[in-house]
């Protein structure tokens, strides 16, 4: 074998011409051409013969009545397996080469340390091993098996167990930060690896203990987000300015992401790394340009805060009418308006978007620009949009008769979702938002089972549906009045009892 090719003889060129997909390697023992080669000196011939005479010859598939197979030498595999195993021996401290196969009984493997685990921590699990045999057991591991793929198929080497030894062992279970809350059923097995057959190592189970462990992921402390939008109709461009308030949450891999399904929107900065948010506020900008071929009437995009370490995130969907954007005109000097009736201030020229604060009737505001339905008010380098139907323009002579409106810069956070009861009879989830909730969707194993519309600050969701045997995923998606959206998954394991 050279360059991943197996040497062959006899009629290859003829059969190759017959089928361009030909992949057969053949060897005629008594062919004239083979006599011309010293078989004992040619490794290619020896390897080809070994393959054709091996048990693998039965694993031949046929294509257009021509034998077609790819075969790997068992000896070659065996050599590589031994090399990999040797590396394994060298990496595991105190591991002894042991191929002796024996039946081991009278082992007790127990755990009485049942408790809750927390995401993002290292937890010690304690086991007791009682060897009631008169011989030492070499190379013992503890193996984890779970429907939670992150915790499945882990091995912990715990050295040898002496004869008649009663041994306490501790394993360190690392729970990643992004692991969601759930009731997990984990099988801890006491096992021994046997390499008597290098290509078919055996896993000998000496005992097992199934633990019901509750994993708790702490509620994420999202930063408050304030954003506003500036328009440049000449360039068909809008600028998003945003501020994030500092939070006590560790935030090493946090990003603000701006994205859209509209391919005709050119976004200048899609992923903005957020630095030092645990100790200071963060500000940034991104620009969105509308390409000439854009024919959509709505400009739609999403702001997403995402902690990639914990996988916690929230979305803010934004939608602006394109004609509203293109109608913007900048005022040469600020125009004076009074508020005719109490109404809201918006973060962009759109009635469906984020409400920043309320205005008092009779107060004075200064407009620096306007669209067909909104005026733009600038305060402390921030933009605020007020609907035209709640204002009235006045002259400069009347200015002294009115008090300037106090505009409050208001930020927002997404709803908070938590599980408050996970008994076998029912699941109860609590969803809160200071700006009032709008829609709550909930799912079991990615199948939607309910939706609730509301205008309350706090809601409870009761899930009485029977869960499947095994591991179930319950998902809650909550949206508040300002269209801040977040999602949370919970995992509940049910057994047949």
N, C-alpha and C positions, 0 to 999 in steps of 0.2 A: 504494500500500500504506500503510495507516494502522492502528495498533493491531493489527498482525499479521493484518490482513484484506486480501484482494485484492478490488478493486471488480469488480462483474459487472453484466450487463444481461440482459434478456429471459427471461421465464418462470421466474424464480427462485422466486417465491413459490408458483407453481403446483407446481413440482417439489419444493419444500421440504415442502409439505403431503403430497406423495406418499410421502416417506421422511424420517423424523425424523433419520436419521443422515446426511442429505445434506451433501456436502462439495465440490460442484462449483462452479467459477467459470467462467462462460461469457460470451461476447461475440458478439453478432450484428452484423457490420459494417454491414449495410444496414437494421437495424431502425429503426422509427420513433422509438423512445425515444432511440436514440443520436443522432439528428439534433438532438434538443433540447439536446445538450451540445456545447460547443465542444471537440472532441477535442484540438486542438492546445494547449489550455490546461489540460486535465485530466490530471494525472500518473497518476491511478488507471487511466484508460482506456489510456494509453500503456503502462503497465507490464503490464496485463492482455493487451493485444495482443502485446506483446513475448514474454510467456510462451507464449501460444497459438501463436505463429509460430516458436518456437524448436525445436531438436531434441528438447527434453524432451517434446514432445507425444506422442512414441512411448511414453513411460513412463506410460501411463494404465492404471489398473486399473478393472475393472467390478464394480459391485455392484448386483444386481437390474436389470441392463441400463441403469444410469445411470452416466455417467462420474463417476469419483471419484478425485481426485488432489490432492495438495498439492505445489506447485511453488515453488521459490525462484529468483529471478532470477539468472542467471549473472553479470550485470553487478554486482549487489549483492554476490554472493560475491566477485567479483574485487576490488571496492573494499576489502572487509574484509580479504581476503588480503594486499593490498598494504600495508594499514595495519599488520597484524601483522608482515609482513616488514620494514617500515621500523623497527619497534620492535626486531626482531632485529638489524638492522644497527647500531642505536645502542648495543645492549648489548655487542656483541663488539668489543673493542679491535682496531684495525687491519684490520677486515674491510672489503673494498672491494666495492661493487656490481659484479657481473660476471654477465652473462647470455650471454656468448659460449660456444657449445658447440663443443668440440673433442675430437678423439681424442688421448689422451695415452698414449704408450708409453715404453719404456726407463726405467722407474722401478724401483729396487731398494729394498725395504723389509725390513729384517732386525732380528733381536733375538738376542743371545747371552747374555742376562742371566736365565737360568732358575734360580729359587730358591724357597724357601718364603716364604709370606706369613703374617702373624699377624692374627687378628681384633682389632678395636679399634685398628688402627694405620693410618698413612698410608705407603704404599710407593711408591717411585719405580721406574718401568719405563723402561728406556732403549732407544731404537730408532735405527737408522742409516738415513737416506734419501739415496739417490744419484740425483740428477736428471741423466740423460745426454742431456737435450734442450737445444736451443739457445734455448729460450724459458722465461720465468718461469711458474710455476704458482701461480695465486692461490687464496686461501681454502681451505687444505687442513686437513682434520680427521683425527683418528684415532678410529675407531668401534670400540666393543666389542660383541661378540655372544657370548652364553653361555646355556646352559640354566639357569644360576643367575640367577634373575630380578633379583636385586639388582645384579648386574654386567652385565646385558644392556642393550643399546641406550643406552650412554653415548657422548657425543661430547666430544672434546678439540680445541679450535682451536689450531693450531700455526703460523698465519701463512702467508706465502708461501714458496715455494722458488725461489730464483734459478736462472737457467740454469747448467747444468753444476755445480751446487752439491752438495757432499757434506755433509750436515747431520746432526748428532746432536741428537735431541730427547728430552726427559724428560716423562713424564706422571705425575701424582700419583694413585695409586689408593687411595681411602679404603675400608678394609674395616670395616664396622660391627662393634660388639662382639658382636652376637648372631649373626653368621654362624657356622654350625657347621663343624667340621672336614671336609675333603674334598679329593679330587683333582679339580680343575676343568680343563676344556678350554675355553680362551677364545680366540676369534678376534679379533685386532686387525687392522683394515682401514684402509689409507690411502685416504681418500675426498675427493671434492670435490663440493660441492653446486652444482647448476646450476638457476637460476630463469628460464630462457628462457620457459617456460610457468608463469605464476605459480600456476596451480591444479594443476599437475602437476610439481612440482620433481623433478629427477632426482638420484640419488646415483651418482656416477661412481667406481667402484673403481679405484684406481691400483696397489694391491698389498695383500697380506695375509700375516699370520704367525700360525699357530696355536700357542699355548703351553700346555703342561701345567704348571699351577701348583698347588702343594700349599698349601692354607690350613689353618693350625693354630689351633684355639681352645684356649687354655690351660685346664687343669683348674681348675674353680671351687673356691675355698676356702669351703665352706659354714660358717656359724657353728654351734656346738653348741647344741642346743635342750634346755632343761629346762622341763617344764610339770607342773602338778598341778591337781587339780579339787576344789572345795568344793561341798557340796550344801545346798540349802534346800528340803526337801520341801513345806513349807507354802506357799511361793511357786511350787512346781514349777519351780525354777530351779537352774542350776548355774553356777558361776563358774570360768573357766579363767584361771589365772595362768601366765605364761611368762617365762622368762629366755633371752636370746640372748647367748652369749659373743662378745666382740669378735673381729674377724678382720682380717687384713691386706688383705683384698679391698676394693677401692674399691666403695662401695655407696651411690650417690647416689639411686637410685630403688628402694629395697628396701622390701618390704611383708610383713607377716604377714597372711594372709587366712584368715578362718574362713567356711566355707560348707557347705551341706547340700542334698541333694535333697528333704529332708522340708520341705514348705511350712508345716508346723505348728510349726516351731521358729523362734522370734523371736530373732535374733542381734543384740545391741546394737551391736557394732563389728565390721563385716565386713572392713574394710581399715584396717590400722594401719600408718602410715608409720614406718619404722625410721630413726632419726636417729643419725648419727655412729658407726655400728657399727665403722668401721675404727679408732677410737681408744678406744671405751668400750663396756661392756656395755649391754644394753637390756632393760628390763622393761616388762610391760604386762598388762592384763586385758581379758577380754570376758565378757559374760554371755549365757547361752542360756536362754530361757524356753519351757516346754512349753505350748502353747495347749490350751484345754479340749477341743477337738474332736480332739485327737491320739489315735489308736487304735492306733498302732504299738507293738509290744512292745519295740522296740529304738530307742534314741536314737543316731542316726548323724550324724557330721559330720567335717569334714576341716580340719586346720591345714595351711596352705601357706606356706612361705617362698618369695618370688618376687623376683628381681632383674629388673626390667622393662627395664633397659638391655641386659643380656646374655641375657635370657630363660632363665636358669638357675633351677631351682626344685626343691624336694622337698616331698613330701606326707607327712602323718601322719594316717592314718584312725583314728578313735576310735569305739568302739561300746560303749554301756552299756545294760544291761537296765533298762527303765523301772521295773519293780517293785523292782529293787535300789535305784534312786535314791529312790523314794518311801518305801522302808522305813527311811530314815536317821533315827536318833534321836541328839540331842546329849546327852552326859553332863553332869550338873550339876557334877560334879568328876571328874577323870581316874580311870579304873579301871586296876588293875595286872594285867599279864599277863606270863607268861614264855613263851619260845619253846620248844616241845616238840621240834621238829625243824627242821633247817636248811631254810630256804625263802626265797622271794623277796619283795621289797617292790614294790608296783605304784604307778603314778601315778594310777590311778583304780580304783574298785571293780569290776574286771573281770579275769578270768584271761587274757584274750587280749591285754591291752594292755602298755604299756611297763614293762619290768622295770628298776627303779632300782638295786637292790643286793641283796645276800644278807644273811641274818641268821644269827647263830651260836646254836646250841642252848644253852638255859639262860640267855640274857640277858633283861633286864627291859625292857618297853616300857610306855608310859602311853597309854591309849586315851581320846580326847576325844569320841568318838562311834562309832556302829556302824550297819551295815546288816545284812541277814539273813545275809550271807556274809563280811563284812569288818569290821575295826575301823579307825578313823582315828587315826593318830598324827601329832601336830604337832611339828615341830622347826624352829626358826629361821624361823618364819612360812611354812613349807612343809608340805604335806600328803602323807602316805604311807599307803598302804592295805595291810593285812596280812590274809591269809585266816584265818578263824576256826579252821579245822581244824588249824592248826599252833601254836595258842596255848592256854594254860591260865590261868584267872583265879586270882589269889592274894589274900590279905588284906594289909592295911597292916602287920600285925605281921611278915609274912614278907619285907617289902621289903628289909630290910638284909642278907638272905642272898644277894642276887643283884646282879650288875653290870649297870648300865644298858647297853642295846644301843647300839652306835655305828652310826648311820644315815648313810650317805654319799649326798649329793646327786649324782646321776649324770645327765649330759646325753648326747645322742646326735646323730650326724650320719648322713646317708644313705650308701649305697654309692658308691664311686668307680668310674667306668667309663672305660676308655681303650683305644684301638686300638694294638696293639703290632706288627702285621704286616699290610700291605695289598698283598701280592704278587698277581700275576695268578692264581696257583694257589689261594690261600686267604686268608681273613681271620681274624685271631686277635684277640679282645678279652679284656681282663683286667678282672675285677670284684673289688673288695676291700671288706670291711667288718669293723671290729674286733669287732662284736657278732655276727658270723656271718651269713651269707646264708641266705635261705629259698627264694626263687623268682626265676628269671631268665627273662624272655620276650624273644624276638628276632624281628625282622620284616625283610623285604625289600620295599620299595615298598608299605608298609602292609599286607602280607600276612604273617600269622603263619606262621613256618616252624619254630619250635621252642620248647620250654619245658624248663627244668632245675630240679629241686628239689635242694636241697643244705643242708648244715649246716656248711660250711667257711668259713673267713675269706677265702680267695682261690679264685676259680674262673676258668677260661679257657673261652671259647666259640669253637668253630671253625666257620666258615661256609664250606662247600665248594660251595654252590649256585652254578650258573652265573649270572652277572649279565647283565642285558639290555644291548644296545648302547645307549650314551648314559649319561645321569646316573641313578644308582640311590641310593635312600635306605635306609640300614641303621639300624634303631632297636633300642636295647637298653633294656629296663625291668627294674630290679632292686629287690627288696624284701628287707629284712633281718629278723632275728628279732623286732625291735620294731615291725615294720610301717612302717618309714620307707622311702619309695619315691621313686626318682628315675628320670629317663629321659634318654637322650642319643642324638642323631642324628649319623650320619656319611654323607658323600656320596662315592661312588666313580663316576668316569666311565670307561666302557669304550668303546674304539673297535673297528672291525671287525678290526683286526690282533691 
